[in-house]
Amino acid sequence: MRIMFLSWVAEVGAVFGKDTRAEFRSRSAVNAILLFALTTLAVVSFSLSAQGLAPIIKARILASLLWIVLFFSAMSGLPRVFVKEEDSRTALALRLTARPEVIFIGKLLFNVALLLVVTAAVVPLYLVLMEPVVRQWSLFLGVVVLGMGGLAGSSTLLAALVAKTTNRGSLFVVLAFPLLLPLLVSAINGTVGAFLGTRPEEVRASLIVLAAYLAATVTASLMLFEFVWDG
């Protein structure tokens, strides 16, 4: 049993390592996400002022802007994890050499790592440019981590689904938005609570929804991935 588990971990690590090395050489996904995020933040910071607004309205506007930027930035880079396999003609070789669940977990871990790296660059810049007052840092970081994890979990399956289509970018966003809407609403509500200093028990529902969404999407995607990948 232990040998089988170690073999499974090694296979997942091989898929993750392959994508990481490919991204390190080209930096296509990181550059696409960062370019979109930085451009959007710069435009918003120069064109929007939340000064003079009531605290609750200001917090909701700033929280919504944060997750809009993170959502559309992720949409510009996450599909590449499977698109590059189709474009480079390596998808068939991957199907023959690795089990579907291994491929999914490896790709998922790569997407999570990619989003965490981008978030580490984008969120501090957002805090500097938009100047929100974060009263609950632990809550804010928890919402960001759970939100980006859920975004990566559901988007990995969608990336495999649209990889063979022609209108990959637009189709990916169209399919992802309704699926990610509950996550975005909960993430915005949790971020508002972090900005306003709301008591943890009052925003616990948002954290529970984010954690449940992450677990449900990863589990469902893992069950469905074999049919999408081999279809």
C-alpha positions in Angstrom: 0.0 0.0 0.0 2.8 2.4 0.9 4.7 1.6 -2.3 1.5 2.3 -4.4 1.1 5.6 -2.6 4.7 6.6 -3.1 4.4 5.7 -6.8 1.2 7.8 -7.1 3.0 10.7 -5.4 5.9 10.3 -7.8 3.7 10.4 -10.8 1.8 13.5 -9.6 5.2 15.1 -9.0 6.3 14.3 -12.5 3.3 16.0 -14.0 3.6 19.0 -11.7 7.4 19.2 -12.4 6.9 19.0 -16.2 4.4 21.9 -16.2 6.6 23.9 -13.8 9.7 23.5 -16.0 7.7 24.4 -19.1 6.3 27.5 -17.4 9.7 28.5 -16.1 11.1 28.4 -19.6 8.3 30.3 -21.3 6.5 32.2 -18.5 3.5 32.4 -20.7 0.8 31.9 -18.1 2.5 34.0 -15.4 3.1 36.9 -17.9 -0.4 36.8 -19.2 -2.0 36.8 -15.7 0.4 39.5 -14.3 0.1 41.7 -17.3 -3.7 41.7 -17.2 -3.8 42.2 -13.4 -1.2 45.0 -13.3 -2.8 46.8 -16.2 -6.3 46.6 -14.7 -5.1 47.7 -11.2 -3.3 50.7 -12.7 -6.3 51.8 -14.7 -8.7 51.3 -11.8 -6.5 53.1 -9.3 -6.2 56.2 -11.5 -9.9 56.3 -12.5 -11.7 55.4 -9.3 -11.8 57.1 -6.0 -13.6 55.7 -3.0 -12.9 58.7 -0.8 -15.9 60.2 1.0 -18.1 57.1 0.7 -19.7 55.3 3.7 -17.3 52.6 5.1 -19.6 49.7 4.2 -20.0 51.0 0.6 -16.3 51.7 0.3 -15.4 48.2 1.6 -17.8 46.5 -0.8 -16.5 48.4 -3.8 -12.9 47.7 -3.0 -13.6 44.0 -2.2 -15.5 43.6 -5.4 -12.7 45.2 -7.4 -10.2 42.9 -5.9 -12.0 39.7 -6.9 -12.9 41.0 -10.3 -9.2 41.6 -11.0 -8.3 38.2 -9.6 -11.0 36.4 -11.5 -10.3 37.8 -14.9 -6.6 37.6 -14.4 -6.9 33.9 -13.6 -9.2 33.4 -16.6 -6.4 34.7 -18.9 -3.8 32.1 -17.7 -5.5 29.0 -16.3 -6.7 27.5 -19.6 -3.1 27.2 -20.8 -2.4 24.2 -18.6 -4.2 21.9 -21.1 -4.2 24.2 -24.2 -0.4 23.9 -24.4 -0.7 20.0 -24.3 -3.0 20.2 -27.4 -0.9 22.8 -29.2 2.4 21.0 -28.7 0.8 17.6 -29.6 1.8 16.1 -26.2 -1.8 15.3 -25.0 -1.8 11.8 -26.5 1.5 10.9 -25.0 0.3 12.2 -21.6 -2.8 10.0 -21.9 -0.8 6.9 -22.7 1.8 7.4 -19.9 -0.2 8.7 -16.9 -3.5 7.9 -15.2 -6.3 10.5 -15.5 -6.4 11.2 -11.7 -2.6 11.7 -11.7 -2.8 14.2 -14.5 -5.7 16.1 -12.8 -3.9 16.3 -9.5 -0.7 17.4 -11.1 -2.3 20.0 -13.2 -4.4 21.2 -10.2 -1.3 21.6 -8.1 0.4 23.6 -10.8 -2.7 25.9 -11.2 -2.8 26.4 -7.4 0.9 27.2 -7.3 0.5 29.6 -10.3 -2.3 31.5 -8.7 -0.6 31.7 -5.3 2.5 33.2 -7.0 0.4 35.7 -8.9 -1.7 36.5 -5.8 1.5 37.2 -3.8 2.4 39.8 -6.4 -1.0 41.3 -7.1 -2.5 41.6 -3.7 0.3 43.7 -2.2 0.1 46.0 -5.2 -3.7 46.2 -4.8 -3.2 47.1 -1.1 -0.8 49.9 -2.0 -2.8 51.4 -4.9 -6.3 51.1 -3.6 -5.5 51.6 0.1 -8.2 49.5 1.8 -8.1 49.3 5.5 -7.7 45.7 6.5 -8.8 45.2 10.1 -8.7 41.4 10.2 -5.6 40.2 8.4 -6.0 36.5 9.3 -9.6 36.6 7.9 -8.4 38.4 4.7 -5.6 36.0 4.0 -7.9 33.0 4.7 -10.5 34.3 2.3 -7.8 34.9 -0.4 -6.2 31.5 -0.1 -9.5 29.6 0.0 -10.9 31.7 -2.8 -8.0 31.1 -5.1 -7.9 27.4 -4.3 -11.5 27.0 -5.2 -11.0 29.0 -8.4 -8.1 26.7 -9.4 -10.1 23.6 -8.5 -13.1 24.3 -10.7 -11.1 25.9 -13.5 -8.8 22.9 -14.0 -11.6 20.7 -15.2 -13.0 23.5 -17.4 -9.5 24.0 -18.9 -9.5 20.4 -20.0 -13.0 20.7 -21.3 -12.3 23.6 -23.6 -8.8 22.7 -24.6 -9.9 21.1 -27.9 -12.3 23.9 -28.9 -11.6 26.8 -31.2 -12.9 29.7 -29.0 -11.0 28.6 -25.9 -10.6 31.9 -24.2 -14.2 33.2 -24.5 -15.8 29.8 -23.9 -13.7 29.3 -20.8 -14.9 32.6 -19.2 -18.5 31.9 -20.2 -18.5 28.5 -18.6 -16.5 29.5 -15.6 -18.4 32.6 -14.5 -21.7 30.9 -13.5 -19.8 28.0 -11.9 -17.6 30.4 -9.9 -20.4 32.9 -9.0 -21.1 31.4 -5.5 -17.4 31.4 -4.8 -17.0 35.1 -5.9 -20.0 36.2 -3.8 -18.7 34.4 -0.7 -15.1 35.7 -1.3 -16.4 39.3 -1.6 -18.5 39.0 1.5 -15.6 37.6 3.5 -13.3 40.3 2.2 -15.8 43.0 3.2 -15.8 41.5 6.7 -12.0 41.6 6.8 -12.0 45.3 5.7 -14.6 46.3 8.3 -13.3 44.3 11.1 -16.4 42.2 11.5 -16.4 39.6 14.2 -15.2 36.2 12.9 -18.4 34.5 13.8 -20.3 36.9 11.6 -18.4 36.0 8.5 -17.9 32.3 9.4 -20.6 31.4 6.8 -18.4 32.9 4.0 -15.4 30.8 5.1 -17.5 27.7 5.4 -18.9 28.2 1.9 -15.4 28.8 0.4 -14.0 25.7 2.1 -17.0 23.6 1.1 -16.8 24.9 -2.5 -13.1 24.0 -2.7 -13.7 20.5 -1.4 -16.8 19.9 -3.6 -15.3 21.2 -6.8 -12.1 19.2 -6.4 -14.0 16.0 -5.6 -16.4 16.4 -8.4 -13.7 17.4 -10.9 -11.6 14.4 -9.9 -14.6 12.1 -10.5 -15.5 13.6 -13.9 -12.0 14.3 -15.2 -11.5 10.8 -16.7 -14.6 11.2 -18.9 -13.5 14.7 -20.1 -9.8 13.8 -20.6 -10.5 10.5 -22.5 -13.6 11.9 -24.4 
